[in-house]
Amino acid sequence: MRAFYNLSTSVKLGIGFGTCVLLTVAVGVFSLVQLAKVNQPAREVVEHHLANAIAFGEIDSNMQQLRAREFRHMLAIGNMQEMQATEAAARKNIEAVDETFKQYEASLRGAEDRQTFEELKSAWAEYVVLHHQLIQLNRQGKRDEAERFVAEKMRPVLRERLDPLIHKIDEEIAQKSKRAETVIEETYQRARLWTGIFVVCAVLVSSLFGWLISRYLTGVVRQMMRGMENLRTGDLASLQQAMQAMEQGNLTAEVVTQTPPLNLSTRDEFGTLARTYNAMLDGIHEIGHAFAKAQESMRNALIQAAQAAGEVSGASGELAGSTEQSGQASTEIARGSEQLAQQATAAAQAMDNLDRAIRTVQQGSEAQREAAQQAEEGMRQ
């Protein structure tokens, strides 16, 4: 079963439909073979047995008509016109029997059948000779002699030879027809049985392959649908919410990546698709981990920036205090310098230079304080 699932989808479908086609072809071929088996005895019945039965029906009919005409010919003694008409009809009956014999002889197959037919032909030839002798007696008007001739000569040949042989051949034809009918019936029953078995097998195998393929495809599609839905409502939604929180200045939102990979390891197209999906899922998980690390790095950077801003602000305050003290000392020195102007001209000039330098430092300190305040406000934003 695992090997079947590892096949490509086209091969799976090909195997399923191919099996159905092969079983259908097998049913068709078997049916044709069985029909051929039925056709052979059926043709034998139609072309041989039935034809022989019809032929012997005609033979028997013509012989019966010939006997009737022989009797009528005896009754018509003295009426030459009626006798001639009866003789003409009798000749047609004899010719019909001879023609039917030729057709029947061409269809003979077995040696036993041929032997029986030869006996029948011999008896018929003898009877025809007796028939002509009877006609001559009737023409001569010898009714009594003709009746004795029929009773003593013709009737024994008819009852002891012709009738038994015709009856024997009729029975043989009937038996062969019965055997052919039995063969046809047995072949038909066997063909119906095996055709039914083939049809049931075809339905079962087709249903099995259809169930396997539909079950596999349905399971794979459902698994992929669940995986994509979990990815959309889980990992991607969490990542989107965290990014929106970061845009608003919130660096504490977490990215939750909990979508499981697809459990599909077949080597067909769906297995390849599952591996691609799992690789994409791994990439999304890595993005989530990288996003969390970036959040942590940004939080640490902001903390360090806030600490640095505090230190810069304190240093600026200290520098401003020192500047104020220096100004007061300069004022006192200036006042003392007025009293000692004459004695400390050079010192006054030096203090003026120092005062300008201190003011320059104070201005730089104020500029640094403003820069630190702006940096702190930027970090707060």
C-alpha positions in Angstrom: 0.0 0.0 0.0 2.9 2.3 0.8 4.4 1.7 -2.6 1.1 2.6 -4.2 0.9 5.9 -2.4 4.5 6.7 -3.3 3.6 6.6 -7.0 2.7 9.8 -8.8 -0.9 10.9 -9.0 -1.0 10.3 -12.8 0.3 6.8 -12.3 -2.2 6.1 -9.5 -5.1 7.2 -11.8 -3.5 5.3 -14.7 -3.4 2.1 -12.7 -7.0 2.5 -11.5 -8.5 3.3 -14.9 -6.1 0.9 -16.7 -7.3 -1.9 -14.4 -10.9 -1.1 -15.2 -10.2 -1.1 -18.9 -8.3 -4.4 -18.7 -11.1 -6.0 -16.8 -13.6 -4.7 -19.3 -11.5 -6.0 -22.1 -11.1 -9.4 -20.4 -14.9 -9.6 -19.9 -15.4 -8.7 -23.6 -12.8 -11.2 -24.8 -14.2 -14.0 -22.6 -17.7 -13.3 -23.8 -16.6 -13.4 -27.4 -14.8 -16.7 -26.8 -17.9 -18.2 -25.1 -20.1 -16.9 -27.9 -17.8 -18.6 -30.4 -18.2 -21.8 -28.4 -21.9 -21.4 -28.5 -21.9 -20.4 -32.2 -20.1 -23.6 -33.3 -22.7 -26.1 -32.1 -25.5 -23.7 -33.0 -24.2 -23.5 -36.6 -23.8 -27.3 -36.6 -27.5 -27.6 -35.6 -28.6 -25.1 -38.2 -26.4 -26.1 -41.1 -26.2 -29.9 -40.4 -28.7 -31.4 -38.1 -31.6 -29.1 -39.0 -30.8 -29.3 -42.7 -30.7 -33.1 -42.5 -33.9 -33.2 -40.5 -35.6 -31.0 -43.2 -34.1 -33.1 -45.9 -35.3 -36.4 -44.5 -38.7 -34.8 -43.9 -38.8 -34.1 -47.6 -37.6 -37.6 -48.4 -40.3 -39.1 -46.2 -42.9 -36.8 -47.7 -41.9 -37.7 -51.3 -41.8 -41.4 -50.5 -45.3 -41.2 -49.0 -46.5 -39.3 -52.0 -44.9 -41.9 -54.3 -46.7 -44.7 -52.5 -50.0 -42.9 -52.8 -49.4 -42.3 -56.5 -48.6 -46.0 -56.9 -51.9 -46.9 -55.3 -53.7 -44.3 -57.5 -51.9 -45.6 -60.6 -53.3 -49.1 -59.8 -56.8 -47.7 -59.4 -56.5 -45.8 -62.7 -55.9 -48.9 -64.8 -57.8 -48.5 -68.0 -57.6 -44.6 -67.8 -54.5 -43.9 -69.7 -54.6 -40.2 -69.3 -54.8 -40.4 -65.5 -52.2 -43.1 -65.4 -49.8 -40.8 -67.4 -50.4 -37.9 -65.0 -49.8 -40.1 -62.0 -46.6 -41.4 -63.6 -45.3 -37.9 -64.2 -46.0 -36.9 -60.6 -44.3 -40.1 -59.4 -41.2 -39.3 -61.5 -41.0 -35.9 -59.8 -41.1 -37.5 -56.4 -38.3 -39.9 -57.4 -36.2 -37.0 -58.8 -36.8 -35.0 -55.6 -35.7 -37.9 -53.4 -32.5 -38.4 -55.5 -31.7 -34.7 -55.3 -32.2 -34.7 -51.6 -30.0 -37.7 -51.2 -27.2 -35.8 -53.0 -27.5 -32.8 -50.7 -27.5 -35.0 -47.6 -24.5 -37.0 -48.8 -22.5 -33.8 -49.1 -23.1 -33.1 -45.4 -22.0 -36.5 -44.1 -19.0 -36.5 -41.7 -18.8 -39.8 -39.8 -18.1 -43.2 -41.3 -21.1 -44.7 -39.5 -23.4 -42.1 -40.9 -22.1 -42.7 -44.4 -22.5 -46.5 -44.1 -26.2 -46.0 -43.0 -26.8 -43.7 -45.9 -25.3 -46.2 -48.4 -27.6 -48.8 -47.1 -30.5 -46.4 -47.5 -29.4 -45.5 -51.1 -29.2 -49.2 -52.0 -32.7 -49.9 -50.5 -34.1 -46.9 -52.3 -32.5 -48.0 -55.7 -34.1 -51.4 -55.2 -37.4 -49.9 -54.4 -37.3 -47.6 -57.5 -36.6 -50.7 -59.7 -39.7 -52.4 -58.1 -41.7 -49.2 -58.7 -40.9 -49.3 -62.5 -41.9 -52.9 -62.6 -45.2 -52.1 -60.9 -45.9 -49.3 -63.4 -45.4 -51.8 -66.3 -47.8 -54.3 -64.7 -50.4 -51.5 -64.3 -50.0 -50.4 -67.9 -50.6 -54.0 -68.9 -53.8 -54.0 -66.9 -52.7 -56.8 -64.6 -54.3 -55.5 -61.4 -54.2 -58.8 -59.5 -50.6 -59.5 -60.3 -49.7 -55.9 -59.5 -51.3 -56.3 -56.0 -49.4 -59.5 -55.4 -46.3 -57.7 -56.6 -46.8 -54.9 -54.1 -47.5 -57.3 -51.2 -44.7 -59.8 -51.9 -42.0 -57.6 -53.4 -42.4 -54.0 -52.6 -43.8 -54.0 -49.1 -41.0 -56.1 -47.6 -38.4 -53.7 -49.1 -40.4 -50.8 -47.8 -41.0 -52.1 -44.3 -37.8 -54.1 -43.7 -35.3 -51.8 -45.3 -36.4 -48.3 -46.2 -38.6 -47.5 -43.2 -36.1 -48.8 -40.6 -33.2 -47.0 -42.2 -35.1 -43.7 -42.4 -36.2 -44.1 -38.8 -32.6 -44.9 -37.8 -31.3 -41.8 -39.5 -34.1 -39.6 -38.0 -33.2 -40.9 -34.5 -29.5 -40.2 -35.1 -30.3 -36.6 -36.3 -32.5 -36.1 -33.3 -29.8 -37.4 -30.9 -27.1 -35.2 -32.5 -29.4 -32.2 -32.2 -30.0 -33.1 -28.6 -26.3 -33.3 -27.9 -25.7 -30.0 -29.6 -28.5 -28.5 -27.6 -26.9 -29.8 -24.4 -23.5 -28.4 -25.4 -25.1 -25.1 -26.2 -26.9 -25.0 -22.9 -23.8 -26.0 -20.9 -21.7 -23.4 -22.8 -24.3 -20.7 -22.2 -24.5 -21.5 -18.5 -20.7 -21.6 -18.1 -20.4 -18.3 -20.0 -23.1 -16.7 -17.9 -21.4 -17.9 -14.7 -17.9 -16.7 -15.6 -19.1 -13.5 -17.2 -20.9 -12.7 -13.9 -17.7 -13.5 -12.0 -15.7 -11.3 -14.2 -18.2 -8.5 -13.9 -18.3 -8.8 -10.1 -14.4 -8.8 -10.0 -14.3 -5.8 -12.2 -16.7 -3.9 -10.0 -14.9 -4.9 -6.8 -11.4 -4.0 -8.2 -12.6 -0.8 -9.7 -14.4 0.1 -6.4 -11.2 -0.7 -4.4 -9.0 1.4 -6.6 -11.5 4.2 -6.6 -11.8 4.1 -2.8 -8.0 4.0 -2.3 -7.4 6.9 -4.6 -10.3 9.0 -3.3 -9.4 8.3 0.3 -5.8 9.3 -0.3 -6.6 12.4 -2.2 -9.3 13.5 0.2 -7.0 12.9 3.3 -4.1 14.8 1.7 -6.3 17.8 0.7 -8.0 18.0 4.1 -4.6 17.8 5.9 -3.3 20.6 3.7 -6.4 22.7 4.2 -6.1 22.4 8.0 -2.4 23.3 7.9 -3.0 26.4 5.7 -5.9 27.5 7.9 -3.8 27.0 11.1 -1.0 28.9 9.5 -3.3 31.8 8.5 -5.1 32.1 11.8 -2.1 31.2 14.0 1.4 32.0 13.1 0.8 34.7 10.4 -1.9 36.4 12.5 0.4 36.5 15.6 3.3 37.9 13.5 1.0 40.6 12.0 -0.3 41.6 15.4 3.3 41.9 16.8 4.4 44.0 13.9 1.4 46.4 14.4 2.2 46.6 18.1 5.8 47.5 17.2 4.6 50.3 14.9 2.7 51.7 17.9 5.8 51.6 20.1 4.9 48.4 22.0 8.0 46.1 22.1 6.4 43.5 24.4 4.1 41.6 22.0 5.1 38.0 21.4 5.1 36.0 18.2 3.5 32.6 18.7 4.5 29.9 16.2 2.6 26.7 16.9 1.4 25.4 13.6 2.6 21.8 13.2 4.2 20.6 9.9 2.3 18.3 7.5 2.8 14.6 8.2 3.1 13.5 4.6 6.2 11.7 3.4 5.1 10.2 0.1 7.2 10.6 -3.0 4.4 11.9 -5.2 3.3 15.4 -6.1 1.5 15.8 -2.8 4.6 14.7 -0.9 6.6 17.4 -2.7 4.0 20.0 -2.0 4.0 19.0 1.7 7.8 19.3 1.9 7.6 22.7 0.3 4.9 23.7 2.8 7.0 22.5 5.7 10.0 24.4 4.4 7.9 27.6 4.2 6.6 26.9 7.7 10.2 26.6 9.0 11.0 29.9 7.4 8.0 31.6 9.1 9.1 30.1 12.4 12.6 31.5 11.8 11.1 34.9 11.0 9.2 34.8 14.3 12.3 34.0 16.3 14.3 36.7 14.5 11.5 39.2 15.2 11.6 38.3 18.9 15.4 38.8 18.9 15.0 42.2 17.2 12.4 43.2 19.8 14.8 42.3 22.6 17.7 44.1 21.0 15.6 47.2 20.5 14.5 47.1 24.2 18.1 46.8 25.3 19.1 49.7 23.1 16.4 51.9 24.4 17.3 51.1 28.0 20.9 51.9 27.3 20.0 55.1 25.5 17.8 56.2 28.4 20.7 55.5 30.9 23.1 57.5 28.7 20.7 60.4 28.5 20.4 60.5 32.3 24.2 60.5 32.7 24.5 63.4 30.1 21.8 65.4 31.9 23.6 65.0 35.3 27.0 66.1 33.8 25.4 69.1 32.3 23.9 70.2 35.7 27.3 69.9 37.4 29.0 71.9 34.7 26.4 74.6 35.0 26.9 74.9 38.8 30.7 75.2 38.4 30.1 78.0 35.9 27.9 80.0 38.3 30.5 79.7 41.1 33.2 80.9 38.8 31.1 83.9 37.8 30.6 84.9 41.5 34.3 84.6 42.1 35.0 86.7 39.0 32.7 89.4 40.3 34.4 89.6 43.6 37.7 89.6 41.9 36.5 92.5 39.7 35.4 94.5 42.7 38.8 93.9 44.4 40.4 94.8 41.1 38.8 98.3 41.2 40.6 99.0 44.4 43.7 97.5 43.2 43.4 98.6 39.6 46.6 100.3 39.5 48.4 97.4 41.1 46.7 94.5 39.2 46.0 95.7 35.7 47.6 92.6 34.3 45.6 90.4 36.6 42.3 92.0 35.6 42.9 91.5 32.0 43.7 87.8 32.7 40.5 87.4 34.6 38.5 88.9 31.8 39.9 86.4 29.5 39.0 83.6 31.9 35.5 84.9 32.2 35.0 84.8 28.5 36.3 81.2 28.4 34.0 80.2 31.2 31.0 81.7 29.4 32.0 79.7 26.3 32.0 76.5 28.3 28.6 77.4 29.8 27.1 77.9 26.4 28.5 74.5 25.3 27.0 72.9 28.4 23.6 74.3 27.7 23.8 73.1 24.1 24.7 69.6 25.4 21.7 69.7 27.8 19.3 70.6 25.0 20.7 67.8 22.9 20.3 65.3 25.7 16.7 66.5 26.3 15.9 66.1 22.6 17.4 62.6 22.7 15.4 61.7 25.7 12.2 62.9 24.1 13.1 60.9 21.0 13.6 57.8 23.0 10.3 58.3 24.8 8.5 58.7 21.5 
